[in-house]
Amino acid sequence: MTGAVTTEQWMHAYMEQFRQLVKEATAAYLAADHLAYVTYPVVKESKMLAVITEKLYSALQLAVEALLYHDALYKRIIDIPEHEADRILVFSRVTGKRYGFDKSATDLLMELYGLVSKRRQSPLEFARKDHFFIASKNFQLQMLSFERVKHFMEEGKRFMNRFNEVVHGLDGRSY
């Protein structure tokens, strides 16, 4: 009797991974919230706007991954896509609808994905006054201001509140 994994062991391992993703998503969101509303107002460093945006995106991506994980466990989706954009697509078409996320959730995910992707590929970024700019390869600029980041945080809070409601209903635990 070597190495045979029972269905119960497999499901337990999957649920542990789900719970871990939920904890990581919550921690990342709380970090983004703290950076946005406690740290940034004190230091007023424009580069932090990009860090806050990335941390929020990370939190939402982990939340999406947790829900996709749950749906894969119960065979509601075939597989969890590798690429971030594909995960957002599966979330918007299947998982998000199942759990009552509105179109603004997908719009937020796509907008943050676009910003984070552009920053990863950007040859140049710079701060001017209270704004942070990300330049594309052909020097088209994306601007982050505190007002824009606050809007992302407000939408992210709505997303995470819905996520926590869903998770509590699925798992019966508070995170």
NORBEL-V596756 format. One record per backbone hydrogen bond with DSSP energy under -0.5 kcal/mol. CO is the residue of the C=O (numbers start at 1). NH is the residue of the N-H. E is the energy in kcal/mol with one decimal. If there is no record, write none. Layout:
[[CO	NH	E] [CO	NH	E]]
This chain:
[[1	3	-0.5] [4	6	-0.5] [6	10	-2.4] [7	11	-2.7] [8	12	-2.3] [9	13	-2.4] [10	14	-2.2] [11	15	-2.7] [12	16	-2.3] [13	17	-2.0] [14	18	-2.3] [15	19	-2.7] [16	20	-2.3] [17	21	-2.4] [18	22	-2.2] [19	23	-2.3] [20	24	-2.5] [21	25	-2.6] [22	26	-2.3] [23	27	-2.6] [24	28	-2.5] [25	29	-2.3] [26	30	-2.5] [27	31	-2.1] [28	32	-2.3] [29	33	-2.7] [30	34	-2.4] [31	35	-2.6] [32	36	-2.5] [33	37	-2.6] [34	38	-2.3] [34	39	-2.1] [35	40	-3.0] [38	42	-0.7] [39	42	-0.9] [39	43	-2.4] [40	44	-3.2] [44	46	-0.7] [45	48	-1.8] [46	49	-1.6] [46	50	-0.5] [47	50	-0.7] [47	51	-1.2] [48	52	-3.0] [49	53	-2.1] [50	54	-2.5] [51	55	-2.4] [52	56	-2.5] [53	57	-2.5] [54	58	-2.4] [55	59	-2.1] [56	60	-2.4] [57	61	-2.8] [58	62	-2.4] [59	63	-2.0] [60	64	-2.6] [61	65	-2.7] [62	66	-2.3] [63	67	-2.1] [64	68	-2.7] [65	69	-2.7] [66	70	-2.2] [67	71	-2.4] [68	72	-2.6] [69	73	-2.3] [70	74	-1.7] [71	76	-3.2] [71	77	-0.9] [72	75	-1.4] [79	81	-0.7] [83	87	-1.9] [84	88	-2.3] [85	89	-2.0] [86	90	-2.5] [87	91	-2.7] [88	92	-2.8] [89	93	-2.3] [90	94	-2.5] [90	95	-1.2] [91	96	-3.5] [91	97	-0.6] [94	98	-2.2] [95	99	-1.9] [96	101	-2.9] [97	100	-1.2] [102	105	-1.4] [102	106	-0.9] [103	107	-2.6] [104	108	-2.3] [105	109	-2.3] [106	110	-2.7] [107	111	-2.5] [108	112	-2.7] [109	113	-2.6] [110	114	-2.4] [111	115	-2.2] [112	116	-2.9] [113	117	-2.6] [114	118	-2.4] [115	119	-2.2] [116	120	-2.2] [117	121	-1.6] [118	122	-0.9] [124	135	-2.7] [126	133	-3.5] [128	131	-2.4] [130	146	-0.6] [131	128	-2.2] [132	144	-2.9] [133	126	-1.9] [134	142	-2.4] [135	124	-0.7] [136	139	-2.0] [140	136	-2.2] [142	134	-2.7] [144	132	-2.5] [145	149	-2.4] [146	150	-2.8] [147	151	-2.0] [148	152	-2.2] [149	153	-2.6] [150	154	-2.5] [151	155	-2.5] [152	156	-2.8] [153	157	-2.3] [154	158	-1.8] [155	159	-2.3] [156	160	-3.0] [157	161	-2.5] [158	162	-2.2] [159	163	-2.7] [160	164	-2.7] [161	165	-2.0] [162	166	-2.5] [163	167	-3.0] [164	168	-2.4] [165	169	-1.9] [166	170	-2.1] [167	171	-3.1] [167	172	-0.5] [168	172	-1.9]]
